[in-house]
Amino acid sequence: MMAVSSSLIQKYNIPGPRYTSYPPVPEWNPDTYSESAWIENFTEAIKNSRQQGISIYIHLPYCESLCTYCGCNTRITKNHQVETPYIESLLQEWKMICIKAGAKPYIREIHLGGGTPTFFSSQNLEKLIQGILENGVLLPGAGMAIEGHPNYTTEEQIIMLASLGFKRISFGIQDFDPIVQKAVNRIQSPEQVRKVLSWSRKYGFDSINFDLIYGLPFQTVESIEHTIQLVREMKPDRIAFYSYAHVPWIKPGQRSFSEKDLPSGTEKRALYDRGLELLSEAGYKEIGFDHFALENDELFKAFEKGTMHRNFMGYTDNNSKTVIGLGVSAISDTGNCFSQNHKTVEEYKEAILLNQLPLLKGHGLNEVELITRTAITDLMCRHKTDLKPLIPYILHPTESLILKDMQKDGLITISEELILSATKLGRPFLRNICIAIDPAMLKKIDRKGIYSGTI
């Protein structure tokens, strides 16, 4: 494992986007978007999706308790009476979209995210999926995925989801160390995780992901070693081992611990390096950014073929250009236009009751943004990109001090044909490399209070 100097970490630990989409949501321009233009845009996208199909992301925001590290849009409650009205709102939103499109969408992928999707009962999850499929056509081999909390996932739910065609499930583990779990209010035992993992295997889930986070309060190299050793024994198919994003100005729950409780930049990088070493020893292959998979997993195969894709749902082996987001705060994407729903449950449900699409804001991409989006997606998914289309909008690599510096530091190489590649040393710095070729971010000098640190 190549050691990274503390000076290099300090140099590149700057605020920057996570690049789950481009442009990032804070950079959306309301002047590029209107509701009527968005409806026309997604209607056309759905009509043209017969072969490729669309992806559907459904946001289920409810959780019984607050995980204080979490950056997601959540609603904390133990009142399960909220389930049915929310499911009904989701299905009404979907029905409105289908009516406006004038066609039954062909569906390539359904992803249930949150919040805690397994907060919802088996009956309500089944009602949701059946309602979606009443107004859509599920394509052969379509991907069906759900995110689950180990403490709030039952065998009954797993059986029902499997009967509907779900094959992928992701469990938020984060860390097994009791001190870290207490600090972030996410307490779950290895025994409970083994139980839900066993159910998933038993009923035919063939791609199981664990989410792990490094950089949480009170984490040490020893605690990371303990966590990953347990994970290696359980052997999920995929692992998302990603950096904690400290944004207390956006998520007040993160103020339950202070910055002095967090690992420093150098300590945080040491956690990642040790985790990477242990995962590699166990046969996990690094793919994309902060993601790992076993060689028999479909996501690794897609990475090897160069067909892996990245969107708001994360990495996927499905390259559908159109994502329709349903539910509070959900984001839709047609490839050249974004739209986001209202961020509170009350505003979302009120719009549905008025028979209106619950749209809050959006962004239409211009030519430069479309070119940049392609370049950044290539970097995030394939660790390389062609700079030639970007040259009219950024400095040539022979003139760019940032790119020259990154080459000198060993983070990137640039060929004579202007193919930029992230080195093995540079892969954990992919966010920084994206910033270096992003015309908008190069102009944005002050990113503090908007984005988390890149390391």
Disulfide bonds with the S-S distance in Angstrom:
none
